[in-house]
Amino acid sequence: MTLEGTSLTILEPEQTIILRGKSDFYKVQDDAFIRAVATGDQSIILAPYEEAMHTLEVTLAANESARSGLPVTITKRG
């Protein structure tokens, strides 16, 4: 799966699906985040901040693992 600007491409063994939007997915997400922070309205964000932080932690660990070729341990919280 790749997300580039206004296109989402899903690669499956038997087919490739390309979905095209009318607006830039990243800009829409960024605008929603900025609006949520500026107004304090967390309901604008589809996932709780804690979940978003965990997703970021996992993403950064995956990037580090890919760079180093070694496993990266994530400490479980709570």
Backbone torsions as a table, in degrees:
resi	resn	phi	psi	omega
1	MET	NA	134.1	175.3
2	THR	-133.7	147.1	178.2
3	LEU	-125.0	115.5	-179.1
4	GLU	-131.5	109.7	176.9
5	GLY	57.7	-107.3	-177.4
6	THR	-104.1	7.3	-176.8
7	SER	-120.3	135.1	173.2
8	LEU	-113.7	122.2	179.4
9	THR	-112.2	125.8	179.0
10	ILE	-114.4	117.7	-179.7
11	LEU	-99.2	121.3	175.9
12	GLU	-121.6	158.9	-177.6
13	PRO	-54.0	-38.0	-175.2
14	GLU	-101.7	-6.3	-179.0
15	GLN	-162.9	161.4	172.7
16	THR	-119.3	128.1	-179.8
17	ILE	-112.6	127.7	177.4
18	ILE	-118.9	120.3	177.1
19	LEU	-108.4	130.4	-178.9
20	ARG	-115.6	130.1	178.2
21	GLY	-101.1	172.8	179.3
22	LYS	-92.2	-13.2	180.0
23	SER	-134.4	163.9	-179.2
24	ASP	-72.2	117.5	-177.0
25	PHE	-56.8	-42.1	-178.2
26	TYR	-65.5	-41.5	180.0
27	LYS	-64.2	-41.1	178.7
28	VAL	-61.1	-44.4	178.3
29	GLN	-64.1	-45.6	179.7
30	ASP	-60.9	-45.0	-179.7
31	ASP	-61.4	-41.8	179.3
32	ALA	-64.2	-43.0	179.8
33	PHE	-62.9	-47.2	-179.4
34	ILE	-61.4	-42.6	178.4
35	ARG	-62.8	-41.2	179.5
36	ALA	-63.7	-43.5	179.7
37	VAL	-67.6	-43.7	-177.3
38	ALA	-65.5	-35.2	-176.1
39	THR	-99.2	-15.0	-175.6
40	GLY	76.8	10.9	-177.9
41	ASP	-92.1	95.1	-178.4
42	GLN	-69.4	-16.5	-178.5
43	SER	-67.0	-17.4	177.9
44	ILE	-68.4	-30.0	-178.6
45	ILE	-87.0	132.9	-176.1
46	LEU	-75.8	-18.9	178.8
47	ALA	-124.6	145.7	176.6
48	PRO	-60.5	150.9	-179.6
49	TYR	-53.8	-40.0	-178.5
50	GLU	-61.4	-40.7	178.8
51	GLU	-67.0	-39.6	178.1
52	ALA	-63.7	-40.0	178.2
53	MET	-65.2	-39.7	177.7
54	HIS	-64.3	-42.1	177.7
55	THR	-60.4	-42.6	176.9
56	LEU	-61.7	-43.8	179.8
57	GLU	-59.7	-44.9	179.7
58	VAL	-65.9	-41.9	179.5
59	THR	-62.4	-45.5	179.4
60	LEU	-65.2	-37.3	177.4
61	ALA	-65.5	-41.4	178.0
62	ALA	-63.4	-41.3	177.3
63	ASN	-62.4	-43.6	179.9
64	GLU	-64.6	-41.2	178.6
65	SER	-63.4	-42.1	178.4
66	ALA	-64.1	-39.1	-179.6
67	ARG	-68.2	-44.4	-173.4
68	SER	-90.3	-21.6	-175.8
69	GLY	78.6	9.9	-178.0
70	LEU	-118.4	155.4	175.5
71	PRO	-66.3	147.8	176.0
72	VAL	-120.5	126.7	-178.6
73	THR	-90.2	133.7	174.8
74	ILE	-109.0	126.9	-179.1
75	THR	-77.9	126.3	178.2
76	LYS	-70.9	135.2	-179.4
77	ARG	-110.1	153.3	174.6
78	GLY	73.1	NA	NA
